[in-house]
């Protein structure tokens, strides 16, 4: 049966032109589809005359698609295809994440179970609980903790419930009885969690057996009371008791960690701690202080990138492009890599002169380069040289480029190692999601696919060259900016209003975290802004009511009592044209809330962490936009 109608999405999906498809039989165009799930569903739909829906890996495309087959009255059929490979990858990634969490909970030597509401009904019982108490999950789930474990609390239960309701968690020792009748003293960390699919709150309880520790503490107390009489005989017993207490305290610390969400930031913390120590030791050396301050800043920015990836693991986060100077960016990356790849890997940067800026998302670009550098290090187990190179390339004609780039100017970023290399079979699959040659547990197979996806989303491309024994070269092409020379670029920051002859803008900064509030305020003051600070929404409103001049409100989203959205609404009731920015780590939640806030919506939602200079730039943009909308045509400070 010949094809009669083909839309442009089909052309894009299958890489064929409409003229090349119309009038031809499907199996003539795609002979490999003769035994495919699509063909099977077409036959079934024509046989029973009912629509058929299916999902399968396309034998033609090599990735996941979904389809619906509709039989037609004239004996023909219509098929609607959709590329669902991104969703399938996200589902696989989410499943892997869930399996890792389950493996962690089953492996760590802790007793952990979940309860709903304050009645203590058990809905999850880990293997650690089975080892600790003796009951299996099948025997425990559905029963209450007080009934199963005969829980004895150190304080009245209503006091514990009130503490959880007030603070979100409670920590303390409880007494439990095991299946065999043995009484345990258990350090409990009870944390309140809100499940998205449940009306009632859920409670995660992390438990650690501290019976030996508490007994040791009692023994030590007894020894101290009778120390003068028993000191010689008790020295060895005391040392043993102290060792048991030390081990039990370590296990209790693990229990506290398991009560929250653990993130593996060891490398980042190493760079930050090492950099701060060097800064402290070399306080009299300004060049070293500046160098290692940059390293600490880059490490913290890398931590922010990792956090953002975790928060949006199953969906793409916002993609924000900006001009980036290749020289400054590669120098900063080199500083980070030299402290994270190990002493056996030398990092070298090669730059062509007069390079233009690249247009890309800075965080995504840095993450891609770090991933590629990590792969290069792993390919050189005996050490070697990692080269980061940047050069300008002009693509004259489409269709002949190794990355299938459109004509234009591109900055070519090259990551080269002299490691083990890849044979043609492995090289052909290197960019496939989840494909890895690393041992189990040491690689996800996502580094190259994510770098390739980032380059293509930026309007560029990625190519890999490799030979066994000769190393690997990965090239990223990214669009070049129309103007500007990146190698001569200097760090950008907010302009100084006083230097430009304008009075400084007055900013009201609100955050309940003192460290965040004070560091941002200092940075904004360094940028030439006049800053008022408030630790709560109520304190901020009091400043407005007192007539303090305020041109812009900057507030945290999540604060005790009055949150950021509510503060903006109350502030706008007092000063209707007051621009406002929200700072938060929960950008998705804030943007959804802002969309439903009407006139009380913020001017913009910015993701934490954010540097003071970057925040100052966004504030200046916001004030300039307000001035333009008011017909002023300038970014000068509006009247307060």
Secondary structure, DSSP 8 states (H G I E B T S, - for coil): -B-----HHHHHHHT--HHHHTTSBHHHH-GGGGGSHHHHHHHHHHHHTS-EEEEEE-TTTSSEEEEEEEE-TTS-EEEEEEE-HHHHHHHHHHHHHHHHHHHHHHHSS-EEEEEEGGGTEEEEE-HHHHHHHS--HHHHTTSBHHHHH--EESS-HHHHHHHHHHHSEEEEEEEEE-TTS-EEEEEEEEEEE--TT-SS-EEEEEEEE-HHHHHHHHHHHHHHHTHHHHHHHHHHHHHHHHHHHHHHHHHHHHHHHHTS-----HHHHHHHHHHHHHHHHTTT-HHHHHHHHHHHHHHHHHHHHHHHHHHTTTS------EEE-HHHHHHHHHHHHHTTS-TTEEEEEEE-SS-EEEEE-HHHHHHHHHHHHHHHHHT-TT-EEEEEEEEEEEE-STTSSTT---SEEEEEEEEE--S----HHHHHHTTSTT---S-TTS--S-HHHHHHHHHHHTT-EEEEEEETTTEEEEEEEEEEEEEEEGGG--------TTTTT----EEEEE-S-HHHHHHHHHHHHHTT-EEEEESSHHHHHHHHHTT---SEEEEES--SSS-HHHHHHHHHHHSTT-EEEEEES-HHHHHHHHHT-GGG--SEEEESS--HHHHHHHHHHHHHHHHHHTT--S-S----
